[in-house]
């Protein structure tokens, strides 16, 4: 992993957080009671083990969060080997962890598509490019609509995202 990639990712997350905080005054304080949508932008992934074939992973996702905390969503991303990939999932978000209004935990499970060809064995149980996934994440709400989140990608690494509710 190059230091410039870490700095670039930190700068993107910091700029996103600053922009959301400046827009906070003009934004209604809480997402709608019936549920909300959340845009997920993940500009950086840290791999646990270095591999010369690893490329930068960038993800863009959209999920629906119901008032009971259940989530359903999808994401498009370039996987660690440069292949266009997708993740479709269902999950749940638990808010107010450890007595903090800002701390939350999210767990999703679904199907990943995209690890094909010579990279098919990089994810377990891959059949024709499709494989199951369970992804835990922990996040911090900067405002009722903005959050930063870290999601653990099994033995592969961790991805960092900025999430915006609307």
N, C-alpha and C positions, 0 to 999 in steps of 0.2 A: 504494500500500500504506500502510495506516495503522500508526503506531507502536504503537497499542494492540493490534493484531492480532499483531504480532511479540512484544510482551511477553506476551500471553495464550498464544501458542504456546510460548514459552520457559518460562513458568510451568508449563504442562501437561507438557512434556517433563521439566523439573526435578522436578516432583512425582512423576511416574511413575518416574523414576530413583531418587529417594529411597525410594519405597515398595518398589521391587524390591530395593534394597540392604538395607533393613531386614528384608525377608522372606528374604534370601539365607541367613542362618544356619539357617533352618528348612527349606531346600530342598536336595534332593540336588544335589551339585556339578555333575554332567554330565548332559546329555540322554541318553536311552537309545541304546545302540550301534546298534540296528537302524534308527534314524531318529527324527525327532520332528516335532511340529506346531509351527507358529509363528503367533501372533496378531499382526496388524499394525494399529496405530492411528496414523493420520496426521492430526493436528489442524491442520496448516498447510502451505500451498503458497505459494511466492514466484514471481510471474510476472516474466519478464525484461522485458516491456513492459507498461506500464499501459494499461488499457482500462476505460472507464466501465462496461462491461457485465460485467466480471469480478466474481464472487462468491467467497466463501470456499469452498475445497475441503476436505471432510472425507472420509476414507477409512477403511474397516474391511475387513480382509482376513484370509484364513486360507490357510496353505500347508503342504504336507508336504515335509519335507527328508529325503531318504534318506541313509544312511550314506556313500554315495559323493559326496554334495554336490548331486545332482540335485534339482530342486524342481518342484513342480506346485502351482498354487494359483488362487485367485480373490479378487477384491475388489469391493466395492460402494462407490460414491462419488457425490457430487454434483459434476458437472463445473463448470468455471469459469463456466458460464452457467446454473447451477441445475438442470440436467437430471439425473435419476437415471441412473447409468451403471454399467457393469461391465467388468472386465478378467479374462479367463481366460488362463492362461499356463503355460509350461514354461520351466525355466531351470536354472542351475547356480550354486552358491556356492563360492567359493575362499576358504579360511581361511588364517590365519597369514601374511598378506601382510607383506613386508619384515621378516620375522623377528619379528613381533609376534603374540602369541596373540590379541590383541583385534581386530586390523584384518582386515576381510574385504571381498571384492568379490562382487557378485551381478549376473548378467545374465539377464534374462527376455525372452521373446518370446511374443506371443500375439495375441489379438483383443480390441479394445475395442468395446463397444457403448454408444451413448448420444448421440452428437453428431448431432442430427436437426434437421429444419426449416431455419431460417435459419442455424444454426450448423454445418451439415453440412460446410462447407469449412474449418472450424477445425482439422481433422485430415486428413492426406493419405490418399489412396486410399479414401475413405469411400464405401461402397455400401450404401444402405439403413440407415445408422446403424452399420454394422460397418466397422472399419478395423484394419489390422495395427499392431502396436506392438513396439518393442524398447526396453527400459528398463534402463539400467545404474544400479547403486547401489553406494555405498560405506558401510560401517558400522563401528561400534566396539562391541565386546562389553563391557558394564559388568560382567557376571557371565557364567558359562557359559549362563545362561538369558535374560538381558536385554541388549538392544542399542538403540542409536539409529542411525538410518540416513538418508542423503540419496539420493534417486533423481532423476536428471535426466530431465525430460519433454521431450526434444527442444528445439525452439525456443520452447516454451511457458514452461518454468520448472523449478523444483526443489521436491520435496515432502519434508518431514521427518517421520520416523515413530519411534515406540517399538515395539519388537518383543519379544514374550515367548514363549519356547519352553516346551513342556510335553510 
